[in-house]
Amino acid sequence: MALVRAAMVDRGVEVLLLSVGADLPWLIGYEAMPLERLTMLVVPVDGEATLVVPDLEVPRVCHWPGLFAIEPWGEVDDPIARVVGLVGRAKTLAIGDRTWARFLVDLQDQIPQARFTRATEVTGALREVKDHHEIERLRVAASAADRVAAQLHAGEIALIGRTEASVSAEIGRRLVAEGHHRVNFAIVASGPNAASPHHDAGSRVIERGEIVLCDFGGTFLDAFGVGYCSDITRCVHTGPIPSELTDLYAVLHGAQAAAVSAAEVGAPCESVDAAARSIITAGGYGEQFVHRTGHGIGVEAHEDPYLVAGNGAPLIPGNVFSVEPGIYVAGRWGARLEDIVVATETGPDSLNQADHALVVVES
């Protein structure tokens, strides 16, 4: 909270308003439900912060006296009026990027003198740099995802003869069994479906002799109730691997390793993308690498910094991000390889340690 207020001073923000989205749990450990009922934390640059919250949601709030006060509102109350009263005469407000438009429009109507800006201008740079506690939470989450990946590699998750949706559900159950609070996604893409980077696992039955791309992650709660995310991608093959696919995966494996090595403190984000892309292009698959190399991760599965062409921002200690190049051949197959990496003064630190090989499974 002290860092947030210092950032508010630097940016001339008088009041910060946080509703649904990751900023709220990151700051006070409470995640607002995405309801038509307004929840909003009002943080003045000086003075006590107040959480305006529906009365029926108060039991879910872990209250930290001295950090924020709670102002519940009932079903016949006007929560916008409560927020307006707390804002007072402030003219420069930063509002959460995920706040529902209906609430922003109502606030603009009732505070016509105010100028609204995005809360990311206050919280973004702070959230982008993880402290030791946050990195260790991300490491725990990554280790749990690694264990599920190891189970996949060991053939403990049956594939052949099952639908992608069934395998996806099992991966989700295993993530929870390994300590995740919830599953954020579990992509299972087999055969030609693996050429779709964000394939929605469906009714296709996995067959013998094809690649199966599994990209999965969830949210792991820390002791304060704040969730930190995992995200890993590994591929397996149900039987002997065709030589053409072996060659493709060798290019991918080399590109991913090169990008991890390039993720040094001070390196521009776009240079990490270039490290992977140059190898894939040299291997003849440049047009089949259709997305950025990585995204930041923390309280959200996707957040700053983004490893993409055009982002010249340098990596700084505490940045945590995915490194996940992919090659996708439409109508045939696709492959992606993903680790979560921390930029440190001593070099890139990969949080995921699961086998990077294209493992053959027989079940």
C-alpha positions in Angstrom: 0.0 0.0 0.0 2.9 2.4 0.8 4.4 1.7 -2.7 1.0 2.3 -4.3 0.6 5.6 -2.6 4.1 6.6 -3.6 3.3 5.8 -7.2 0.1 7.8 -6.9 2.1 10.8 -5.8 4.5 10.4 -8.7 1.6 10.3 -11.2 -0.5 13.0 -9.6 -3.3 10.6 -8.7 -5.5 11.6 -5.8 -7.7 8.5 -5.5 -7.3 4.9 -6.7 -10.4 2.9 -7.3 -10.1 -0.9 -7.6 -13.0 -3.3 -8.4 -12.9 -6.7 -10.2 -9.5 -7.8 -11.6 -6.2 -8.7 -10.2 -5.1 -5.4 -8.6 -7.6 -5.8 -5.7 -6.4 -9.2 -4.5 -2.8 -8.2 -5.1 -3.2 -5.2 -2.8 -5.4 -6.4 0.0 -5.9 -10.2 -0.5 -9.5 -10.0 -1.5 -10.9 -11.0 -4.9 -14.2 -9.4 -5.8 -16.8 -11.6 -7.5 -17.8 -10.3 -10.9 -21.3 -9.4 -9.9 -23.8 -6.7 -10.8 -23.3 -5.6 -7.2 -20.4 -3.2 -6.9 -17.3 -3.9 -4.9 -14.7 -1.1 -4.9 -11.6 -0.3 -2.9 -11.2 3.5 -2.5 -7.6 4.4 -1.8 -7.0 8.1 -1.2 -3.4 9.3 -1.6 -3.4 10.1 2.1 -6.0 8.8 4.6 -7.5 5.4 5.2 -8.5 3.1 2.3 -12.1 1.8 2.3 -13.5 -1.3 0.8 -17.1 -0.7 -0.4 -18.6 -4.2 -0.6 -22.0 -5.8 -0.7 -23.2 -6.8 2.7 -23.6 -10.4 1.7 -20.0 -10.6 0.6 -18.4 -9.3 3.8 -17.9 -12.8 5.3 -15.5 -13.5 2.4 -13.3 -10.5 3.2 -10.1 -11.2 5.3 -10.0 -7.8 7.1 -6.6 -6.3 7.8 -7.2 -3.4 10.2 -4.9 -0.5 9.5 -4.7 -1.5 5.9 -8.3 -0.8 4.9 -11.7 -0.2 6.5 -14.9 -2.0 5.3 -18.0 -0.2 4.4 -20.8 -2.7 3.6 -23.9 -1.8 1.6 -27.3 -3.4 1.6 -29.6 -4.3 -1.3 -31.5 -1.0 -1.2 -28.4 1.2 -0.8 -26.6 3.1 -3.6 -23.0 1.9 -3.7 -22.0 4.5 -6.3 -23.1 7.2 -3.9 -20.9 5.6 -1.2 -17.9 5.7 -3.5 -18.6 9.3 -4.5 -18.7 10.3 -0.9 -15.3 8.7 -0.2 -13.8 10.3 -3.3 -14.9 13.8 -2.2 -13.5 16.7 -4.1 -10.7 14.7 -5.8 -10.2 15.5 -9.5 -7.7 12.9 -10.6 -8.8 9.3 -10.2 -7.2 6.1 -11.4 -9.7 3.2 -11.9 -9.1 -0.5 -12.3 -8.7 -1.6 -15.9 -11.2 -4.4 -15.5 -13.9 -2.3 -13.8 -17.3 -2.9 -15.4 -18.2 0.0 -17.8 -21.6 0.4 -16.1 -19.9 1.5 -12.9 -17.4 3.8 -14.6 -20.2 5.5 -16.5 -22.1 6.1 -13.3 -19.1 7.5 -11.6 -18.3 9.8 -14.4 -21.9 11.1 -14.3 -21.7 11.8 -10.5 -18.1 13.1 -10.4 -18.2 15.4 -13.5 -15.1 17.4 -12.3 -12.9 14.2 -12.3 -10.4 13.0 -14.8 -10.2 9.2 -15.0 -7.0 7.3 -15.8 -6.1 3.7 -15.8 -5.0 2.1 -12.5 -2.3 0.2 -14.4 -0.4 3.6 -14.5 -0.2 3.2 -10.7 0.0 -0.5 -10.1 1.5 -1.9 -13.4 5.2 -1.2 -12.7 4.8 -2.5 -9.1 3.1 -5.7 -10.1 5.5 -6.3 -12.9 8.5 -6.7 -10.5 7.9 -9.6 -8.1 9.5 -9.6 -4.6 11.0 -12.7 -3.0 7.7 -13.9 -1.5 5.9 -13.6 -4.9 8.7 -15.5 -6.7 8.6 -18.3 -4.2 4.8 -18.6 -4.6 5.3 -18.8 -8.3 8.0 -21.4 -7.8 5.6 -23.5 -5.7 2.9 -23.2 -8.4 5.3 -24.1 -11.1 6.6 -27.2 -9.2 3.0 -28.4 -8.8 2.4 -28.0 -12.5 5.7 -29.9 -13.1 4.4 -32.8 -11.2 1.4 -33.0 -13.4 3.6 -32.8 -16.5 5.7 -35.6 -15.1 2.6 -37.7 -14.7 1.7 -37.0 -18.3 5.2 -38.1 -19.4 5.1 -41.2 -17.3 1.9 -42.4 -19.0 -0.2 -42.0 -15.9 -2.7 -40.0 -17.8 -4.3 -42.3 -20.4 -4.6 -40.6 -23.8 -5.4 -43.1 -26.6 -9.1 -43.7 -27.1 -10.1 -40.8 -24.9 -11.5 -37.4 -25.9 -9.5 -34.3 -25.5 -12.1 -32.9 -23.2 -11.8 -36.0 -20.9 -8.0 -35.6 -20.7 -8.4 -31.9 -20.1 -10.7 -32.6 -17.1 -8.3 -35.1 -15.7 -5.3 -32.7 -16.0 -7.5 -30.1 -14.1 -8.2 -32.6 -11.4 -4.6 -33.4 -11.0 -3.6 -29.7 -10.8 -6.1 -29.3 -7.9 -4.8 -32.5 -6.3 -1.3 -31.0 -6.4 -2.4 -28.0 -4.5 -3.9 -25.5 -6.9 -6.9 -23.6 -5.7 -8.5 -23.6 -9.2 -7.8 -24.5 -12.8 -7.4 -21.6 -15.2 -7.1 -23.6 -18.4 -6.1 -27.1 -19.6 -5.6 -27.1 -23.4 -5.4 -30.6 -24.8 -4.9 -30.5 -28.6 -4.3 -33.7 -30.5 -3.1 -34.4 -34.1 -4.1 -31.6 -36.4 -5.8 -29.7 -33.6 -2.4 -29.0 -32.1 -1.9 -26.5 -35.0 -4.4 -24.2 -33.2 -2.5 -22.5 -30.4 -5.5 -21.9 -28.2 -7.5 -25.0 -29.1 -10.6 -25.7 -27.0 -10.4 -29.4 -26.0 -13.4 -31.1 -27.4 -14.9 -34.4 -28.6 -12.0 -35.5 -30.8 -10.7 -38.9 -29.8 -7.0 -39.1 -29.4 -5.5 -41.8 -31.7 -2.3 -43.8 -31.7 0.6 -42.2 -33.6 -0.1 -38.5 -33.1 1.2 -35.5 -31.1 -0.8 -34.3 -28.1 -0.1 -30.7 -27.0 -0.9 -30.0 -23.3 -0.9 -26.4 -22.0 -2.2 -26.0 -18.5 -2.1 -23.9 -15.5 -4.0 -22.8 -12.4 -3.9 -20.5 -9.4 -2.1 -21.4 -6.2 -3.0 -19.5 -3.1 -0.4 -18.1 -0.6 -0.9 -17.7 3.1 -2.6 -14.3 2.6 -5.2 -15.7 0.2 -3.5 -14.1 -2.9 -3.4 -16.4 -5.9 -0.3 -16.9 -8.0 -0.4 -18.7 -11.4 1.2 -21.6 -13.1 1.5 -22.1 -16.8 3.4 -24.9 -18.6 3.3 -26.6 -22.0 4.6 -30.0 -22.8 4.0 -32.3 -25.8 3.9 -36.1 -26.0 3.5 -38.5 -28.9 1.3 -41.6 -28.8 3.8 -44.0 -30.3 6.9 -43.7 -32.6 7.6 -40.1 -33.7 7.9 -39.5 -37.5 11.3 -38.1 -38.5 9.7 -34.9 -39.9 8.2 -34.2 -36.5 11.4 -35.1 -34.7 13.2 -32.4 -36.8 10.5 -29.8 -36.2 10.7 -30.4 -32.4 14.4 -30.2 -32.4 14.1 -26.7 -33.9 11.5 -25.8 -31.3 13.6 -27.2 -28.5 16.6 -25.2 -29.5 14.6 -22.0 -30.0 13.1 -22.3 -26.5 16.4 -22.9 -24.9 18.0 -19.9 -26.8 15.2 -17.6 -25.7 15.5 -18.7 -22.0 19.3 -18.0 -22.2 18.6 -14.6 -23.8 16.4 -13.5 -20.9 19.1 -11.7 -19.1 18.6 -8.6 -16.9 18.9 -5.6 -19.2 18.0 -7.4 -22.4 15.1 -5.8 -24.3 11.9 -7.9 -24.1 11.8 -8.0 -27.9 15.3 -9.6 -28.0 14.1 -12.7 -26.2 11.4 -13.0 -28.8 14.0 -12.5 -31.5 16.2 -15.2 -30.1 13.5 -17.8 -30.5 12.1 -16.5 -33.8 15.5 -16.4 -35.5 16.1 -20.1 -34.9 12.6 -21.1 -35.9 12.9 -19.0 -39.1 16.3 -20.5 -39.9 14.8 -23.9 -39.5 12.2 -23.1 -42.2 9.2 -22.6 -39.9 9.2 -18.8 -39.5 5.6 -18.5 -40.9 4.4 -21.2 -38.6 5.4 -19.3 -35.4 2.3 -17.0 -35.2 2.4 -15.6 -31.6 4.7 -13.7 -29.2 7.3 -15.7 -27.3 6.0 -14.9 -23.9 3.9 -13.0 -21.4 4.4 -12.0 -17.8 2.7 -14.0 -15.0 1.8 -13.4 -11.4 -1.6 -12.8 -9.9 -2.8 -13.0 -13.5 -1.9 -15.7 -16.0 -1.1 -13.0 -18.6 0.3 -9.7 -17.5 3.3 -7.4 -18.2 6.0 -7.8 -19.4 5.3 -9.2 -22.9 8.1 -10.7 -24.9 7.1 -9.5 -28.3 8.6 -7.5 -31.2 8.3 -3.8 -30.6 8.6 -4.0 -26.8 12.0 -2.5 -26.2 11.6 -2.3 -22.4 14.6 -4.0 -20.7 14.1 -6.9 -18.4 14.7 -6.1 -14.8 15.3 -8.3 -11.7 12.0 -9.7 -10.5 10.3 -9.9 -13.9 8.6 -13.3 -14.3 7.4 -14.5 -17.7 6.7 -17.4 -19.9 9.0 -18.5 -22.7 6.9 -20.4 -25.1 7.7 -20.5 -28.8 5.5 -22.7 -31.0 5.4 -24.1 -34.5 2.0 -24.9 -36.0 1.5 -26.7 -39.4 -2.1 -26.3 -40.4 -3.9 -29.6 -41.0 -1.1 -31.7 -39.7 0.3 -31.0 -36.2 1.7 -28.3 -33.9 4.1 -28.1 -30.9 4.9 -25.6 -28.2 7.3 -25.7 -25.3 6.8 -23.4 -22.3 8.6 -22.6 -19.0 8.1 -19.8 -16.5 11.3 -17.9 -16.1 12.6 -15.2 -13.6 15.0 -12.5 -14.6 17.7 -12.3 -11.9 21.1 -10.6 -11.5 22.7 -14.0 -11.8 20.9 -15.0 -15.0 17.6 -16.5 -16.0 16.0 -18.8 -13.5 13.6 -21.4 -14.9 10.9 -22.3 -12.5 9.8 -25.3 -14.5 12.0 -28.3 -14.5 9.8 -31.0 -16.2 11.5 -32.9 -19.1 11.6 -30.8 -22.3 11.8 -33.8 -24.6 8.9 -34.9 -26.9 8.2 -37.9 -24.8 6.7 -41.1 -26.3 3.7 -42.5 -24.4 2.1 -45.8 -25.3 -1.2 -45.5 -23.4 
